[in-house]
Amino acid sequence: KIIGLWITPIEESIIAGFKFRKELDKLKSDITINNNNAIISIAETKPTISIFNNLNTSFSEGQSLVTSPDMNNKSSSVTNTIGIQATWKIIDGGKSRSNYLYNKSKAKQAENDLRIKISNIRKEIENSFYNLESAKQNIKNTNQAVLSSEESLRLARLRFKSGISTQREVVNHQRDYTDAKFSHIKSITNYNIYLSELRRQTGIDQIQSCVYNKDKQDNLGKEEFQLIPNCK
């Protein structure tokens, strides 16, 4: 039986797929990390200037190195040093430049992988979406074939009972009816497979129940449910 109806539009399904696939977040993170590493690598060749300020204070009471120290003797001192320090690695044998280009190439590769992954995700969802639409049409067509072959079989049996047909004709119609039923079941199976693929690819687990509620107002309308046999 049909397990339900996919009611999410294709573009919304694709956007949901992008948000659901965590590998896209990893690739975006790789791009950021590699770009930051490239900036750090090239920064090693830039001059660095730092300003420092050192403040030292001391206090002493009494005297040292005397036999009878005067304990009332007190002294204190304050020293303050301000300076500027600069460092510049002028020559590093091209190591910083090499690391910069290496990290930039890794970021570029991650960007290419991200574009490919996005393209593949879009393609997968689009294929499943349109395959689902095609399977829906196949269900309608195969259902009509079942009804037609069933009616032909009924008429053949009536003719056989009336003596104006042969057992062979009945068997042939029975075979056609069986083949039509098999095709119909296969089309429903394919429909359910594509529906499950969309749920897995997008993370959207909510599908329209295959039961129409007359009291419920929705965007589908009763006609949509009647498009698919067995979805009533």
C-alpha positions in Angstrom: 0.0 0.0 0.0 1.0 3.6 -0.5 2.5 4.9 2.7 1.7 8.6 2.1 2.0 11.7 0.0 5.0 14.0 -0.3 3.6 17.6 0.0 6.8 19.6 0.4 7.7 21.6 -2.8 11.0 20.6 -4.5 12.9 23.8 -3.6 11.9 23.5 0.0 12.9 19.9 -0.1 16.4 20.8 -1.5 16.9 23.5 1.2 15.9 21.0 3.9 18.4 18.6 2.4 21.2 21.1 2.6 20.5 21.8 6.3 20.1 18.1 7.1 23.4 17.0 5.6 26.1 17.5 8.2 29.0 16.9 5.8 28.3 20.4 4.3 29.0 22.0 7.7 32.3 20.1 8.0 33.4 21.3 4.6 32.5 24.9 5.5 34.5 24.5 8.7 37.5 23.1 6.7 37.4 26.2 4.4 37.4 28.6 7.4 40.2 26.7 9.2 42.5 26.5 6.2 42.0 30.2 5.3 42.8 31.1 8.9 45.9 28.9 8.8 47.0 30.6 5.6 46.6 34.1 7.3 48.7 32.9 10.3 51.4 31.5 8.0 51.9 34.7 6.0 51.7 36.8 9.2 54.9 35.2 10.4 56.8 37.3 7.8 55.3 40.6 8.9 57.0 42.9 11.4 55.7 42.7 15.0 55.8 45.8 17.3 55.1 45.5 21.0 55.0 48.2 23.7 55.9 47.2 27.3 55.8 48.9 30.7 57.5 47.4 33.7 56.9 49.0 37.1 58.9 47.8 40.1 58.6 49.0 43.7 60.7 48.1 46.9 60.5 48.9 50.5 63.0 48.2 53.3 63.2 48.8 57.1 66.4 48.7 59.2 70.0 48.4 58.1 72.1 45.6 56.7 75.7 44.7 57.1 76.1 46.7 60.4 76.6 45.5 63.9 73.9 47.6 65.5 71.2 48.3 62.9 68.9 51.2 63.2 65.4 49.7 63.0 63.9 53.1 62.4 65.8 53.5 59.2 63.4 53.1 56.3 63.9 53.3 52.5 61.9 52.7 49.4 62.4 52.9 45.6 60.3 52.9 42.5 61.5 52.1 39.0 59.4 52.3 35.8 60.6 51.2 32.4 58.7 51.9 29.2 59.9 50.6 25.9 59.1 49.5 22.3 60.2 46.2 20.9 60.1 45.2 17.3 60.7 41.8 15.6 60.8 41.1 11.9 61.7 37.8 10.3 63.1 39.0 7.1 64.3 35.7 5.7 62.8 32.3 6.5 63.7 30.4 3.3 60.2 30.7 1.8 58.7 28.6 4.5 55.9 31.0 5.4 55.0 31.6 1.8 55.0 27.9 1.2 52.7 27.2 4.2 50.4 30.0 3.0 50.0 28.5 -0.5 49.5 25.0 1.0 46.7 26.1 3.3 45.1 28.2 0.5 45.1 25.2 -1.8 43.5 23.1 0.9 40.8 25.8 1.3 40.3 25.8 -2.4 39.9 22.1 -2.5 37.4 22.2 0.3 35.4 24.9 -1.6 35.4 22.6 -4.7 34.3 19.6 -2.6 31.6 21.8 -1.1 30.3 22.8 -4.5 30.4 19.2 -5.8 28.6 18.0 -2.6 25.9 20.6 -2.9 25.4 19.8 -6.6 25.2 16.0 -5.8 22.7 16.6 -3.0 20.5 18.7 -5.2 20.7 16.1 -8.0 19.8 13.3 -5.6 16.7 15.1 -4.3 15.6 16.2 -7.7 15.9 12.7 -9.1 14.0 11.2 -6.2 11.3 13.9 -6.4 10.7 13.5 -10.1 10.9 9.7 -9.9 8.2 10.0 -7.2 6.0 12.0 -9.6 6.7 9.5 -12.3 5.9 6.6 -10.0 2.6 8.3 -9.0 1.6 8.4 -12.7 2.6 4.8 -13.1 0.3 3.9 -10.2 -2.6 5.5 -12.0 -1.7 3.9 -15.3 -1.2 0.4 -13.9 -4.4 0.7 -11.9 -6.3 1.4 -15.1 -4.6 -1.6 -16.7 -5.7 -3.8 -13.7 -9.3 -2.6 -14.0 -9.3 -3.1 -17.8 -7.8 -6.6 -17.6 -10.1 -7.5 -14.8 -13.1 -6.5 -16.9 -11.7 -8.4 -19.9 -11.3 -11.5 -17.7 -14.9 -11.2 -16.5 -16.2 -11.0 -20.0 -14.1 -13.9 -21.2 -15.5 -16.1 -18.4 -19.0 -15.1 -19.3 -18.4 -15.9 -22.9 -16.8 -19.2 -21.9 -19.9 -20.1 -19.8 -22.0 -19.2 -22.8 -20.0 -21.5 -25.0 -18.8 -18.8 -27.4 -15.2 -18.7 -26.1 -12.5 -21.2 -25.2 -10.6 -22.0 -22.0 -7.5 -20.7 -23.7 -8.9 -17.3 -24.0 -9.8 -17.3 -20.3 -6.3 -18.4 -19.4 -4.8 -15.6 -21.6 -6.9 -13.0 -19.9 -6.1 -14.5 -16.5 -2.4 -14.1 -17.4 -2.9 -10.5 -18.5 -4.7 -9.7 -15.3 -2.0 -11.3 -13.2 0.7 -9.3 -15.1 -1.3 -6.1 -14.6 -1.6 -6.7 -10.9 2.1 -7.4 -10.6 3.0 -4.2 -12.5 0.6 -2.2 -10.2 2.2 -3.7 -7.1 5.7 -2.9 -8.5 4.7 0.7 -9.2 3.5 1.1 -5.6 6.7 -0.4 -4.3 8.8 2.0 -6.4 6.7 4.9 -5.2 7.3 4.0 -1.6 11.0 3.6 -2.2 11.3 7.0 -3.7 9.3 8.5 -0.9 11.6 6.9 1.6 14.6 8.2 -0.3 13.3 11.7 0.0 12.7 11.4 3.7 16.3 10.1 4.1 17.8 12.7 1.9 16.0 15.7 3.4 15.4 14.7 7.0 11.7 15.6 6.5 9.9 12.8 8.2 6.4 14.3 8.1 4.4 13.2 5.1 0.7 13.5 4.3 -1.3 10.6 5.6 -2.9 8.6 2.9 -6.4 9.2 4.4 -8.5 12.2 3.4 -10.3 14.0 6.2 -13.2 16.0 4.9 -13.3 18.2 8.0 -9.6 19.1 7.6 -8.7 22.1 5.5 -5.3 21.7 3.8 -3.5 22.9 0.6 -3.8 19.6 -1.2 -7.5 19.2 -1.7 -9.4 16.0 -2.2 -8.4 15.8 -5.9 -4.8 15.1 -5.0 -5.7 12.0 -3.0 -7.9 10.7 -5.8 -5.0 10.9 -8.2 -3.5 7.8 -6.7 -5.5 4.6 -6.3 -5.4 3.0 -2.9 -4.7 6.5 -1.4 -8.2 7.3 -0.1 
